Amino acid sequence: MPRLSDFYLLERCAVMMRQLAERPEDVPAVFAERFNSGDAEAVAEVYESGAVFVPEPGTGLTGQDARAANERFLGLGLPIDVRPRHVYATGDIALLIVDWTIDGTDGDGHPVHIEGTATDVARRGEDGRWRYAVDNPFGVKPQVGGRPE
């Protein structure tokens, strides 16, 4: 039976949220749907326990630090658009190369445009669902002068 947290509001209508991915190529779409719902708890479910989130090149975070960093992106209140480019899977591990964009105007009226090509690793859990083990949204974006660009 669906839980209340399986639904989110979209223009005053309750919409059923997609279940976690049964195929590695579906992980980006599940993530985007949950991100666009604005529900941080729903987004967190797309990550396995101990997953690494890389909010900027050279900075890998886990646990509560990773969740807080991800919530800062969510806090922009803008939708994410994802376009998977490549998915390479073997057994219970998959490498996902995904182009993504967050584009719009923030709550203060400032334009926001963030984009990247993620190099992510997903793993199939014991429940058969795929989750991020490593979420590296900026992929191999270079650092300038030892600091993220």
Secondary structure as UniProt FT lines:
FT   HELIX           4..6
FT   STRAND          7..10
FT   TURN            11..12
FT   STRAND          13..16
FT   HELIX           24..26
FT   HELIX           27..37
FT   HELIX           40..44
FT   TURN            45..46
FT   STRAND          47..56
FT   TURN            57..58
FT   STRAND          59..61
FT   HELIX           63..74
FT   TURN            75..76
FT   STRAND          80..90
FT   TURN            91..92
FT   STRAND          93..105
FT   TURN            107..108
FT   STRAND          111..124
FT   TURN            126..127
FT   STRAND          130..135
FT   TURN            137..140
FT   STRAND          143..144
FT   TURN            145..146
FT   STRAND          147..148
//
